[in-house]
Amino acid sequence: MKTDLYTKVILTIIAAALTANLLKGFITPAQAATTAKTVTLPVNVDGTIDVNIKSINTTSWAFSSSAAIPVEIKNK
């Protein structure tokens, strides 16, 4: 009797996994919004980008992951 229950449980788990794998193809993946602004940054020869941080007010965004950090981009 235990073997029968064990077999049914294992086959049910396999069936659920196969069904999930089948349904995975019908779900569309999430995509980022296409309205993002892009800029071209000057890249150094070694592949790095020079960054100059003027000041940071740590109390305004340090504990909030949704707040934007202000960035000013200037051409050299």
PyMOL commands that place a pseudoatom at each C-alpha (Angstrom):
pseudoatom trace, name=CA, resn=MET, resi=1, chain=A, elem=C, hetatm=0, pos=[0.000, 0.000, 0.000]
pseudoatom trace, name=CA, resn=LYS, resi=2, chain=A, elem=C, hetatm=0, pos=[2.858, 2.409, 0.809]
pseudoatom trace, name=CA, resn=THR, resi=3, chain=A, elem=C, hetatm=0, pos=[4.498, 1.661, -2.528]
pseudoatom trace, name=CA, resn=ASP, resi=4, chain=A, elem=C, hetatm=0, pos=[1.296, 2.523, -4.374]
pseudoatom trace, name=CA, resn=LEU, resi=5, chain=A, elem=C, hetatm=0, pos=[0.972, 5.867, -2.547]
pseudoatom trace, name=CA, resn=TYR, resi=6, chain=A, elem=C, hetatm=0, pos=[4.659, 6.650, -3.110]
pseudoatom trace, name=CA, resn=THR, resi=7, chain=A, elem=C, hetatm=0, pos=[4.347, 5.895, -6.834]
pseudoatom trace, name=CA, resn=LYS, resi=8, chain=A, elem=C, hetatm=0, pos=[1.254, 8.082, -7.162]
pseudoatom trace, name=CA, resn=VAL, resi=9, chain=A, elem=C, hetatm=0, pos=[2.950, 10.987, -5.383]
pseudoatom trace, name=CA, resn=ILE, resi=10, chain=A, elem=C, hetatm=0, pos=[6.088, 10.745, -7.528]
pseudoatom trace, name=CA, resn=LEU, resi=11, chain=A, elem=C, hetatm=0, pos=[4.079, 10.478, -10.753]
pseudoatom trace, name=CA, resn=THR, resi=12, chain=A, elem=C, hetatm=0, pos=[1.942, 13.455, -9.697]
pseudoatom trace, name=CA, resn=ILE, resi=13, chain=A, elem=C, hetatm=0, pos=[5.068, 15.542, -9.072]
pseudoatom trace, name=CA, resn=ILE, resi=14, chain=A, elem=C, hetatm=0, pos=[6.485, 14.536, -12.461]
pseudoatom trace, name=CA, resn=ALA, resi=15, chain=A, elem=C, hetatm=0, pos=[3.177, 15.364, -14.167]
pseudoatom trace, name=CA, resn=ALA, resi=16, chain=A, elem=C, hetatm=0, pos=[3.048, 18.770, -12.467]
pseudoatom trace, name=CA, resn=ALA, resi=17, chain=A, elem=C, hetatm=0, pos=[6.623, 19.528, -13.525]
pseudoatom trace, name=CA, resn=LEU, resi=18, chain=A, elem=C, hetatm=0, pos=[5.935, 18.509, -17.123]
pseudoatom trace, name=CA, resn=THR, resi=19, chain=A, elem=C, hetatm=0, pos=[2.764, 20.610, -17.187]
pseudoatom trace, name=CA, resn=ALA, resi=20, chain=A, elem=C, hetatm=0, pos=[4.629, 23.618, -15.803]
pseudoatom trace, name=CA, resn=ASN, resi=21, chain=A, elem=C, hetatm=0, pos=[7.326, 23.121, -18.429]
pseudoatom trace, name=CA, resn=LEU, resi=22, chain=A, elem=C, hetatm=0, pos=[4.683, 22.974, -21.159]
pseudoatom trace, name=CA, resn=LEU, resi=23, chain=A, elem=C, hetatm=0, pos=[2.879, 26.094, -19.939]
pseudoatom trace, name=CA, resn=LYS, resi=24, chain=A, elem=C, hetatm=0, pos=[6.148, 28.005, -19.647]
pseudoatom trace, name=CA, resn=GLY, resi=25, chain=A, elem=C, hetatm=0, pos=[6.193, 28.383, -23.430]
pseudoatom trace, name=CA, resn=PHE, resi=26, chain=A, elem=C, hetatm=0, pos=[2.831, 30.180, -23.444]
pseudoatom trace, name=CA, resn=ILE, resi=27, chain=A, elem=C, hetatm=0, pos=[3.770, 32.841, -20.894]
pseudoatom trace, name=CA, resn=THR, resi=28, chain=A, elem=C, hetatm=0, pos=[5.261, 35.975, -22.410]
pseudoatom trace, name=CA, resn=PRO, resi=29, chain=A, elem=C, hetatm=0, pos=[8.358, 37.234, -20.608]
pseudoatom trace, name=CA, resn=ALA, resi=30, chain=A, elem=C, hetatm=0, pos=[8.356, 40.651, -18.981]
pseudoatom trace, name=CA, resn=GLN, resi=31, chain=A, elem=C, hetatm=0, pos=[10.002, 43.399, -20.985]
pseudoatom trace, name=CA, resn=ALA, resi=32, chain=A, elem=C, hetatm=0, pos=[11.360, 46.760, -19.980]
pseudoatom trace, name=CA, resn=ALA, resi=33, chain=A, elem=C, hetatm=0, pos=[9.707, 49.914, -21.233]
pseudoatom trace, name=CA, resn=THR, resi=34, chain=A, elem=C, hetatm=0, pos=[11.092, 51.161, -24.528]
pseudoatom trace, name=CA, resn=THR, resi=35, chain=A, elem=C, hetatm=0, pos=[10.879, 54.828, -23.562]
pseudoatom trace, name=CA, resn=ALA, resi=36, chain=A, elem=C, hetatm=0, pos=[14.280, 54.858, -21.848]
pseudoatom trace, name=CA, resn=LYS, resi=37, chain=A, elem=C, hetatm=0, pos=[16.569, 57.778, -22.581]
pseudoatom trace, name=CA, resn=THR, resi=38, chain=A, elem=C, hetatm=0, pos=[20.033, 56.875, -23.804]
pseudoatom trace, name=CA, resn=VAL, resi=39, chain=A, elem=C, hetatm=0, pos=[23.180, 58.951, -23.956]
pseudoatom trace, name=CA, resn=THR, resi=40, chain=A, elem=C, hetatm=0, pos=[26.628, 58.330, -25.367]
pseudoatom trace, name=CA, resn=LEU, resi=41, chain=A, elem=C, hetatm=0, pos=[29.406, 58.507, -22.799]
pseudoatom trace, name=CA, resn=PRO, resi=42, chain=A, elem=C, hetatm=0, pos=[33.072, 59.001, -23.589]
pseudoatom trace, name=CA, resn=VAL, resi=43, chain=A, elem=C, hetatm=0, pos=[34.962, 55.806, -22.769]
pseudoatom trace, name=CA, resn=ASN, resi=44, chain=A, elem=C, hetatm=0, pos=[38.653, 55.746, -21.905]
pseudoatom trace, name=CA, resn=VAL, resi=45, chain=A, elem=C, hetatm=0, pos=[41.109, 53.564, -23.807]
pseudoatom trace, name=CA, resn=ASP, resi=46, chain=A, elem=C, hetatm=0, pos=[41.060, 50.952, -21.035]
pseudoatom trace, name=CA, resn=GLY, resi=47, chain=A, elem=C, hetatm=0, pos=[37.237, 50.781, -21.121]
pseudoatom trace, name=CA, resn=THR, resi=48, chain=A, elem=C, hetatm=0, pos=[36.573, 52.794, -17.960]
pseudoatom trace, name=CA, resn=ILE, resi=49, chain=A, elem=C, hetatm=0, pos=[34.344, 55.848, -17.655]
pseudoatom trace, name=CA, resn=ASP, resi=50, chain=A, elem=C, hetatm=0, pos=[35.408, 58.871, -15.609]
pseudoatom trace, name=CA, resn=VAL, resi=51, chain=A, elem=C, hetatm=0, pos=[32.868, 59.826, -12.944]
pseudoatom trace, name=CA, resn=ASN, resi=52, chain=A, elem=C, hetatm=0, pos=[32.982, 62.925, -10.750]
pseudoatom trace, name=CA, resn=ILE, resi=53, chain=A, elem=C, hetatm=0, pos=[30.561, 62.934, -7.812]
pseudoatom trace, name=CA, resn=LYS, resi=54, chain=A, elem=C, hetatm=0, pos=[30.026, 66.489, -6.604]
pseudoatom trace, name=CA, resn=SER, resi=55, chain=A, elem=C, hetatm=0, pos=[27.964, 65.820, -3.507]
pseudoatom trace, name=CA, resn=ILE, resi=56, chain=A, elem=C, hetatm=0, pos=[25.495, 63.348, -2.101]
pseudoatom trace, name=CA, resn=ASN, resi=57, chain=A, elem=C, hetatm=0, pos=[22.699, 64.036, 0.338]
pseudoatom trace, name=CA, resn=THR, resi=58, chain=A, elem=C, hetatm=0, pos=[22.610, 60.603, 1.989]
pseudoatom trace, name=CA, resn=THR, resi=59, chain=A, elem=C, hetatm=0, pos=[19.378, 61.204, 3.858]
pseudoatom trace, name=CA, resn=SER, resi=60, chain=A, elem=C, hetatm=0, pos=[17.323, 61.769, 0.707]
pseudoatom trace, name=CA, resn=TRP, resi=61, chain=A, elem=C, hetatm=0, pos=[17.896, 58.473, -1.093]
pseudoatom trace, name=CA, resn=ALA, resi=62, chain=A, elem=C, hetatm=0, pos=[20.051, 56.175, 1.037]
pseudoatom trace, name=CA, resn=PHE, resi=63, chain=A, elem=C, hetatm=0, pos=[17.163, 54.058, 2.277]
pseudoatom trace, name=CA, resn=SER, resi=64, chain=A, elem=C, hetatm=0, pos=[14.869, 54.356, -0.725]
pseudoatom trace, name=CA, resn=SER, resi=65, chain=A, elem=C, hetatm=0, pos=[15.556, 52.119, -3.700]
pseudoatom trace, name=CA, resn=SER, resi=66, chain=A, elem=C, hetatm=0, pos=[12.956, 53.838, -5.878]
pseudoatom trace, name=CA, resn=ALA, resi=67, chain=A, elem=C, hetatm=0, pos=[14.374, 57.368, -5.666]
pseudoatom trace, name=CA, resn=ALA, resi=68, chain=A, elem=C, hetatm=0, pos=[16.554, 58.470, -8.560]
pseudoatom trace, name=CA, resn=ILE, resi=69, chain=A, elem=C, hetatm=0, pos=[20.095, 59.700, -7.994]
pseudoatom trace, name=CA, resn=PRO, resi=70, chain=A, elem=C, hetatm=0, pos=[20.666, 62.975, -9.862]
pseudoatom trace, name=CA, resn=VAL, resi=71, chain=A, elem=C, hetatm=0, pos=[23.342, 62.684, -12.561]
pseudoatom trace, name=CA, resn=GLU, resi=72, chain=A, elem=C, hetatm=0, pos=[24.765, 65.530, -14.630]
pseudoatom trace, name=CA, resn=ILE, resi=73, chain=A, elem=C, hetatm=0, pos=[26.542, 64.540, -17.848]
pseudoatom trace, name=CA, resn=LYS, resi=74, chain=A, elem=C, hetatm=0, pos=[28.957, 66.979, -19.452]
pseudoatom trace, name=CA, resn=ASN, resi=75, chain=A, elem=C, hetatm=0, pos=[31.100, 66.521, -22.546]
pseudoatom trace, name=CA, resn=LYS, resi=76, chain=A, elem=C, hetatm=0, pos=[34.787, 67.215, -22.085]
for i in range(1, 76): cmd.bond("trace and resi %d" % i, "trace and resi %d" % (i + 1))
show_as sticks, trace
zoom trace
